[in-house]
Amino acid sequence: MLSLVSELCGLHAQVMSSAELTLWARVDGVSRDSLARALWRDRSLVKMWAMRGTLHVFRSNEHAAWCAALRTYELRVRRSWARYLGIEPEDMEGLVEAIDEALDGRELTREELAAEVSRRRASRPLAEALTHSWGGLLKPASYRGSLCFAPSRGQRVRFTNPRSWLGVEGVADGSEEEALRDVLRRFVATNGPASTQEIARWWGGPSATRIEELIGSLGDEVAPVDVDGVRAWALAGHADAIASAEPVRSVRLLPTFDQYVIGTTKHSHELMPGAFRDRVHRQAGWVSPVLLVDGMIEGVWSHAKKGKRASVAIEPFRKQPAWVRKGAEAEAELLAGYLDGELELTWEA
């Protein structure tokens, strides 16, 4: 499980149940509480805001490296962004420092954190900004390695300082560029061939031009690959294997916000049998669960657990042959077992 989290460049965790199902789809024998145990008991995983300002789960022993790369984010220092969130740009650095101090060795709700920051900085506006801007003012502290998630208290989310929570060192200055190059190297290793635009969209920080420069700085480690007339990048050691790879027959049910779909967002329409992109990439950034057939997105699906019944509804984009239906049913049976329920499977037109 930990190796997978590393290989995927983290788990997308806006919805924790989808992060759990991302593991289920890839790790044999994983249980429903495996992710929670790793986060809150073993502390081998850590949850934080990361690329594109979204929540992710990373390996704890890679926390410092991810924070070093995230320090390159331009968003946190833009004057217009700071003012939009209700504070002056010059207050941003002091706010991050205050959050770092307030969370050291403690686990606080957002309201408790706001009150502590206000006390330490004698600034009521800062406290009000923290209270009224969910996530916005906390993300820079997450990028800097001063904030991560702690176990919730009932329904109340709590935060803590990664140094005291994980027992890790802070992020050393001067490591940002190399850390970002390593992140791009790892993304290409898992998602390549990937175009510069695809990499830039996934990372969500520097421009495509800057990403192009960073990819170029990897030198012989990467190789350009032509994908239907689009220049993309692959690790040089993977290029021959990609070119000679044979199609593999497979049927998979991937959850909402799955990394496979997120990693192919810029060209996902190429993986569909028609104009179905709006059914996968929906409003407000929502990404649907997908029926994946031989790597192609052939439909969407949903599930619900009611009592002992685990219902799975599959909506294919077009009529599917018997072997696909059989494969999807096998996947649904596995999901029902994971959910500890009796399967009720329906195919919808």
N, C-alpha and C positions, 0 to 999 in steps of 0.2 A: 504494500500500500504506500509506504513512504517513498519508495523508488518511483512509483507511478506518479505521485504528486510532483516529484521533481521533474520527471520527464515531460509532464504536461505543462510545465511552467506554472504550476499552481492550479487549484480548483476554483472555478468561479463559484462564489458563495453568496450572491445576493439573496438566494433562496437556499437555505441549508439542506432541505430535503433533496434538491436537485444535485447538490454536491455529493450527498450520500449515494444517490443513484448513479452519478458519474463513476464512483468507485465500484458500485454493484455491477455496472456494465463491463468492467475491466478486470476486476480482481476476484478470483474464485474464492468462495468461502467467506467473503466479507459479510459482517453482520450489520444490522441497523444502528447499533451503538458504537461501531468501530471508530467512526469519525469523532464522535463526542468523547470517547475515551482518550483518543490521541490528543485532542485539543485540551481537555479540562483535567484529565487525570495524569496521563503520561507527559503531557506538554511537548510531545514530539512534533506537533503541528501547531501553527499559530495563525490566527485570523486577523486580517488587517485590510485597510483600504490600499489599493495598488493601482495597476494600469487602468487607464480610462476613468479613474476615480471610483472604480467598483470594488466590491468586497471580494477578497480572495483568501484562500488557505494555502500556506506554504510550509515546507519543512522548517522546523525551528532552527536547525543548524545552518540554514541558508538565509535566515532572516536578515543578517547584516548585509549580505551581498545584494539582496533585493532592495533594501533601503538605500544602499549606495547608488544603485541604478535609478531609483525613483527620485533621488535628489536632483536629477537632471531635468525634472519636470519644470517647464516654464510657467505653468498655470499658477503655481503657488506664490509667485512673486509679481504677477501682473497687477498693476495699480488698480485697474478697473475691477478686477475680480475681488480684491480686498474690500474696496468700497461698496461693491454690490452686496457683500456679506455683512456690511455694517460697521467696518472698522477702518482706520487709517492704515495705509500700507506700512508705515514705520512701526505700527504696533504688532505686525504679524510675527516678527522674530521674538519679541517679548512674550507673546501669547504662547508660542511653541515652548519656550523655556518654562513658562509658568505651568503648562500642562505636564511637561516632563517632571518638574519638581512635585506637583500635586499627586501624580500617580505613582511615584516611586514607593514601592512596597505596599501599595494600597489598591483596592478594587472599588471603583466609584461609579455610580450612575451618572448620566449626563448632568442632572440637576445638582448632584453632589459635587461633580467636577466644576461646574460653573460657579458654585458658591465658593469653592476653595480657590479657584483662580481669582475671583473677585476679592477675596480676603488677602491673597498674596500680593496682588497688584493694585489693590485699592481702586478698582475700576468697575463700576456698575455697568457701563456700556459693554465691556467685554463679557461679563456674565450674561447679560441679556442677549448678546450676539450668539453665544454658545448655546443658549436655551432655544433660540428661535431659528437657528440655521442648522438643521439636522445634517450632520456629516461635513458640511462645507468647511467649517473652521477646524474640524478635527482631522481632516485629511492631510494637511501639511505636517501635523505632528506624527501621523502614521508614516508618511513618507520619510520623515527624519529619523524614525526609529524610536520615537518617544511615546508612542501609544499603540496598543493592540487590544483586542477584545479579551475580556475575562468571563467566567461563567456568569450567566444571568441570575438575577435574584427574582424568582418568579417570572413575570413578564417584563421585568425591567432590565434592559441591557446595561452591562457594566464594562468599564475599561480599566486597563492597568498599564504599567510601564514594562516594556519587553525586557529591559535589563534585569529588573528584579523578578519578573515572572518566569523568564526563561533562563536566567543566570548567564546572559550573554554580554559581551562587550559592546560598546557603542560603535558607530560607523566612523571609520577613520576618514579624515578629509583627504581629498586627492585621489580617491579610488573610483570616482563616479564614472568616468569615461570608460575605463576598462570593465567595470561592472556592467555597464549598458551594452558594451560589445559582447560580453559573455551571455547576456540575456538574449540578444539578437541571434547569436550563434546557436543557442539552445532552441529558440523558436523555429529557426530554419531546420534544425536537425529533426524536429518532430513534425513540422508542418510543410516542409519543403517538397517540391519547389514552391516558393512564395515570392510574389512580386514586392517591390519596394512599397507600393501603395498598400498592399495587404499587411505588411509588417507595420507600417506607420499607423494604419487604422487600429490594429490590435494593441499596439503600445499606447497610442493616444497622446503622446507628448510632443516630441520634436516633429518638424515638418518632414515630408517625404524626401526633400532634398537633403536634410540632415541625416536621415536614415540611410540614404544612398551613400553618403560620405562614410558613415560608420561601417556599413557593409563592405565598402571598398577597402577600408582599413584592415579588414580581416585577411586581405591578400589571398594567398593560395589555399586558405582554408575553405573558401567558397568558390563555386563555379556558376557562371550564368547558364541558364537552361531555357530553351525556347519552348513555350507552351502555347500552341496555336497562335503564334505570332506575338505573344507577350513575353517580354524578358522577365524571367524569374530567377530565384537563387536557390541553390541547394548546397549542402556541404560537399566539398570536392570528393570526399571518400564515399559519398552516397550516390553520386551522379550516374555512374555506370549501372549500379543496381536498380536505380529508378528507371533508366532507359530500357533495361532488359526485363523488367518485372512483368509477370503474366497476371491477368485478372484472377482474383480469388472470389469464389462464390460465397456469399455470406448474407445473412439477414439479421439485423440488429434493431433493438428498440433503444434509442438514445434519449435521455431525459431533457427537460428544458434547460437552457443555458449550457448545453454540453460543449466541451472544448472543440470537438470535431466541427460543429456548426459555427461556433464563434471564430475559429481559426480560418474558416473558408468564407467569411461574410462577404468579402468584396467580389468573389466569383461564385457564390452559392447558386445563382441562377443557372450556371453551367452544369450544376449537378442535379437539376430538376427536369422533369419531362415536359415542362411547359411554363406558363406564367403563373407560378404558384408561390413566388417569393413572399408576397404579403401574408400568406398563411403560415410562413415560417418565421420571418422577421416582422414582428407585429409592432403596434404603436407603443410608445414609451420605452423602446429598447427591449421589449419582451421577445424571447426566443422560444419557439414551440418545441415540444418533444417531437422527434422525427422517426419515421420508419426508414431505415437505411438498408438498401438492397445493392449489394456489390459496390458499396461506396457511394451510391446515388441516393438522393433524397426523394423517396417515392411516396411519402405521405406523412401525416401527423397522427398523433395518438394522445390519449389521456387515460388516467387511471384514478380510482377512488377506492378507499377501504371503508366498508360499512359493516361493522360487526365481524362475522367470520368470512364475509364475502369480499373478494378483491376483484373489482370490475375493471376491465381493460377495453377501451373502445379505440379501434384503429380506423382511420379515414384515409385510404389510399387515394393518390391523385389520379390513378387509372387502374383498370382491371389488372389484377395480379395473378400469375400462374399458381398452380397448386403447390409447387415447391416453396414459393415465397410464403403462402398462407400457412403451410406446415411449419416453416422456420419461424414465422412470427408467433405462431401458437406456442412453439417450444420456448421462445423468449418470454412470452406472457406467463407460461407455467412457472418459469424460473422466478419471475417477478412476484407472482402470487406466493411462492414459497418464501421468498425474502420478506414479504409483508406478513407472512404467517396467516394466509387466507386461502379460501377456495376460489379458484378462478372462475370468472364469468366473462367470457370473451365475446365481443360483438365487432362485426365489420360494418362500417357505415359508408354509404355512397357519397 
